[in-house]
Amino acid sequence: MDITSPITFTLKPELNKANRSLHTFQPGEILKLKVLELNGDRALIDFGKFRATADIKIPVTLGENLQVKVLESDKQLKLSIIKHGLENPLSKNQGAHDVNIINDDLLKKIQAGLKQISEQATQIQTDKQELSTFINVLNRLSSHFQSFDLKENIANLIPQLASYIENSGLFFEKRLENVISPFLDNNDALSNTELIDLPDLKRLTGHDLKANLLRLHDWVDNKETLQQIVNPKVISLLTRLIEPLLTDIATQQGRAIHQLESPEPFQMFTFTLPLKEDEEAARLKVYYQKKHPEGSQNGYRISLLLTMDRLGDVRTDFFLLDKELTITFYVKENTAKRELEQHYYSLKEVLDSFFDHIVLNVVVSENKILDFDREDMQLATDKRVDLRV
């Protein structure tokens, strides 16, 4: 049965590069398509030999297979759905638990586990140097995962957030390269021993999450040393804490390499932020600019997702270009929108001294909140777009 709301494409001239044009689609022709991406009422559709975006007014899900009939192929390509079904679909409600390895529940287990292991390790009576080093690494990890207090003064929050992101392990290799490369590119190259003693290198390996996790992982792999200072239960718990963290870092680093090949001007990284008390962890996306031609400006983007007691889920997108800041809040209910609008003046008053121009918007859109997670799904499971419409 045909569904009356059509799928509408407006094909750009770039499509001719794939030897396709509107006139190659004949009214009445039956096509098989697949939904690759969703963004509100827009979807990226796979035609097989090329891809294009479309307006879709009917409910579809990521990964859904569509059988459609061509209605019109003159100035626009219009299709109606005959049949649609799922082949390993990504449903509308799938979220961070399917994509983000580090979620609120795991963060709480990591914090509790590190505290438990540290308490047990400090009670061990031994003069072994390995124990002291082991406890120091645990303390660094506990410090890294210290909860954020959103009621704290912003002057204290920003340095904590900057350190959390910088030392997340996602940039470890690049930062390592920046530290040691100046000492390798000259005639007076340092020996390995001298490199290890560099103050900047010690700071990096002492604070970076990946460096400390790899150190613990090495201890777990060589159980003989670790078994001399802690019991097998501690080793088992340690393994359960380390593995998901290292997996998340490797996944995001692999995704960043994949993003280098995409046409988008940014590379995106996702961070899960532990919050004080019983508050659910926040999630933050930071969009890092790729190298771009001289004179072009992409601006800076971050996106934050919070679950709040009174407002529910709130997505906040920040875009900064020069000293002009645009903040867009996405909420699920009109009551939340009105609540935020009432605080426009006080928010602008706080930010006015930092920026030349500030634009604040509040939009009721559950889809944009869901898209916070879909972006990760698309980057994790799909290759980039061949053609955009």
Secondary structure as UniProt FT lines:
FT   STRAND          7..9
FT   HELIX           13..18
FT   HELIX           22..24
FT   TURN            27..28
FT   STRAND          30..39
FT   TURN            40..41
FT   STRAND          42..46
FT   STRAND          51..55
FT   STRAND          62..73
FT   STRAND          77..90
FT   TURN            92..93
FT   HELIX           96..99
FT   HELIX           104..122
FT   HELIX           129..144
FT   TURN            150..151
FT   HELIX           154..166
FT   TURN            170..171
FT   HELIX           172..180
FT   HELIX           181..183
FT   TURN            187..188
FT   HELIX           192..196
FT   HELIX           199..207
FT   HELIX           209..221
FT   HELIX           223..227
FT   TURN            228..229
FT   HELIX           232..259
FT   TURN            260..261
FT   STRAND          266..273
FT   TURN            277..278
FT   STRAND          282..289
FT   TURN            294..295
FT   STRAND          300..308
FT   TURN            309..311
FT   STRAND          312..321
FT   TURN            322..323
FT   STRAND          324..331
FT   HELIX           334..341
FT   TURN            342..343
FT   HELIX           344..351
FT   TURN            352..354
FT   STRAND          357..364
FT   HELIX           366..381
//
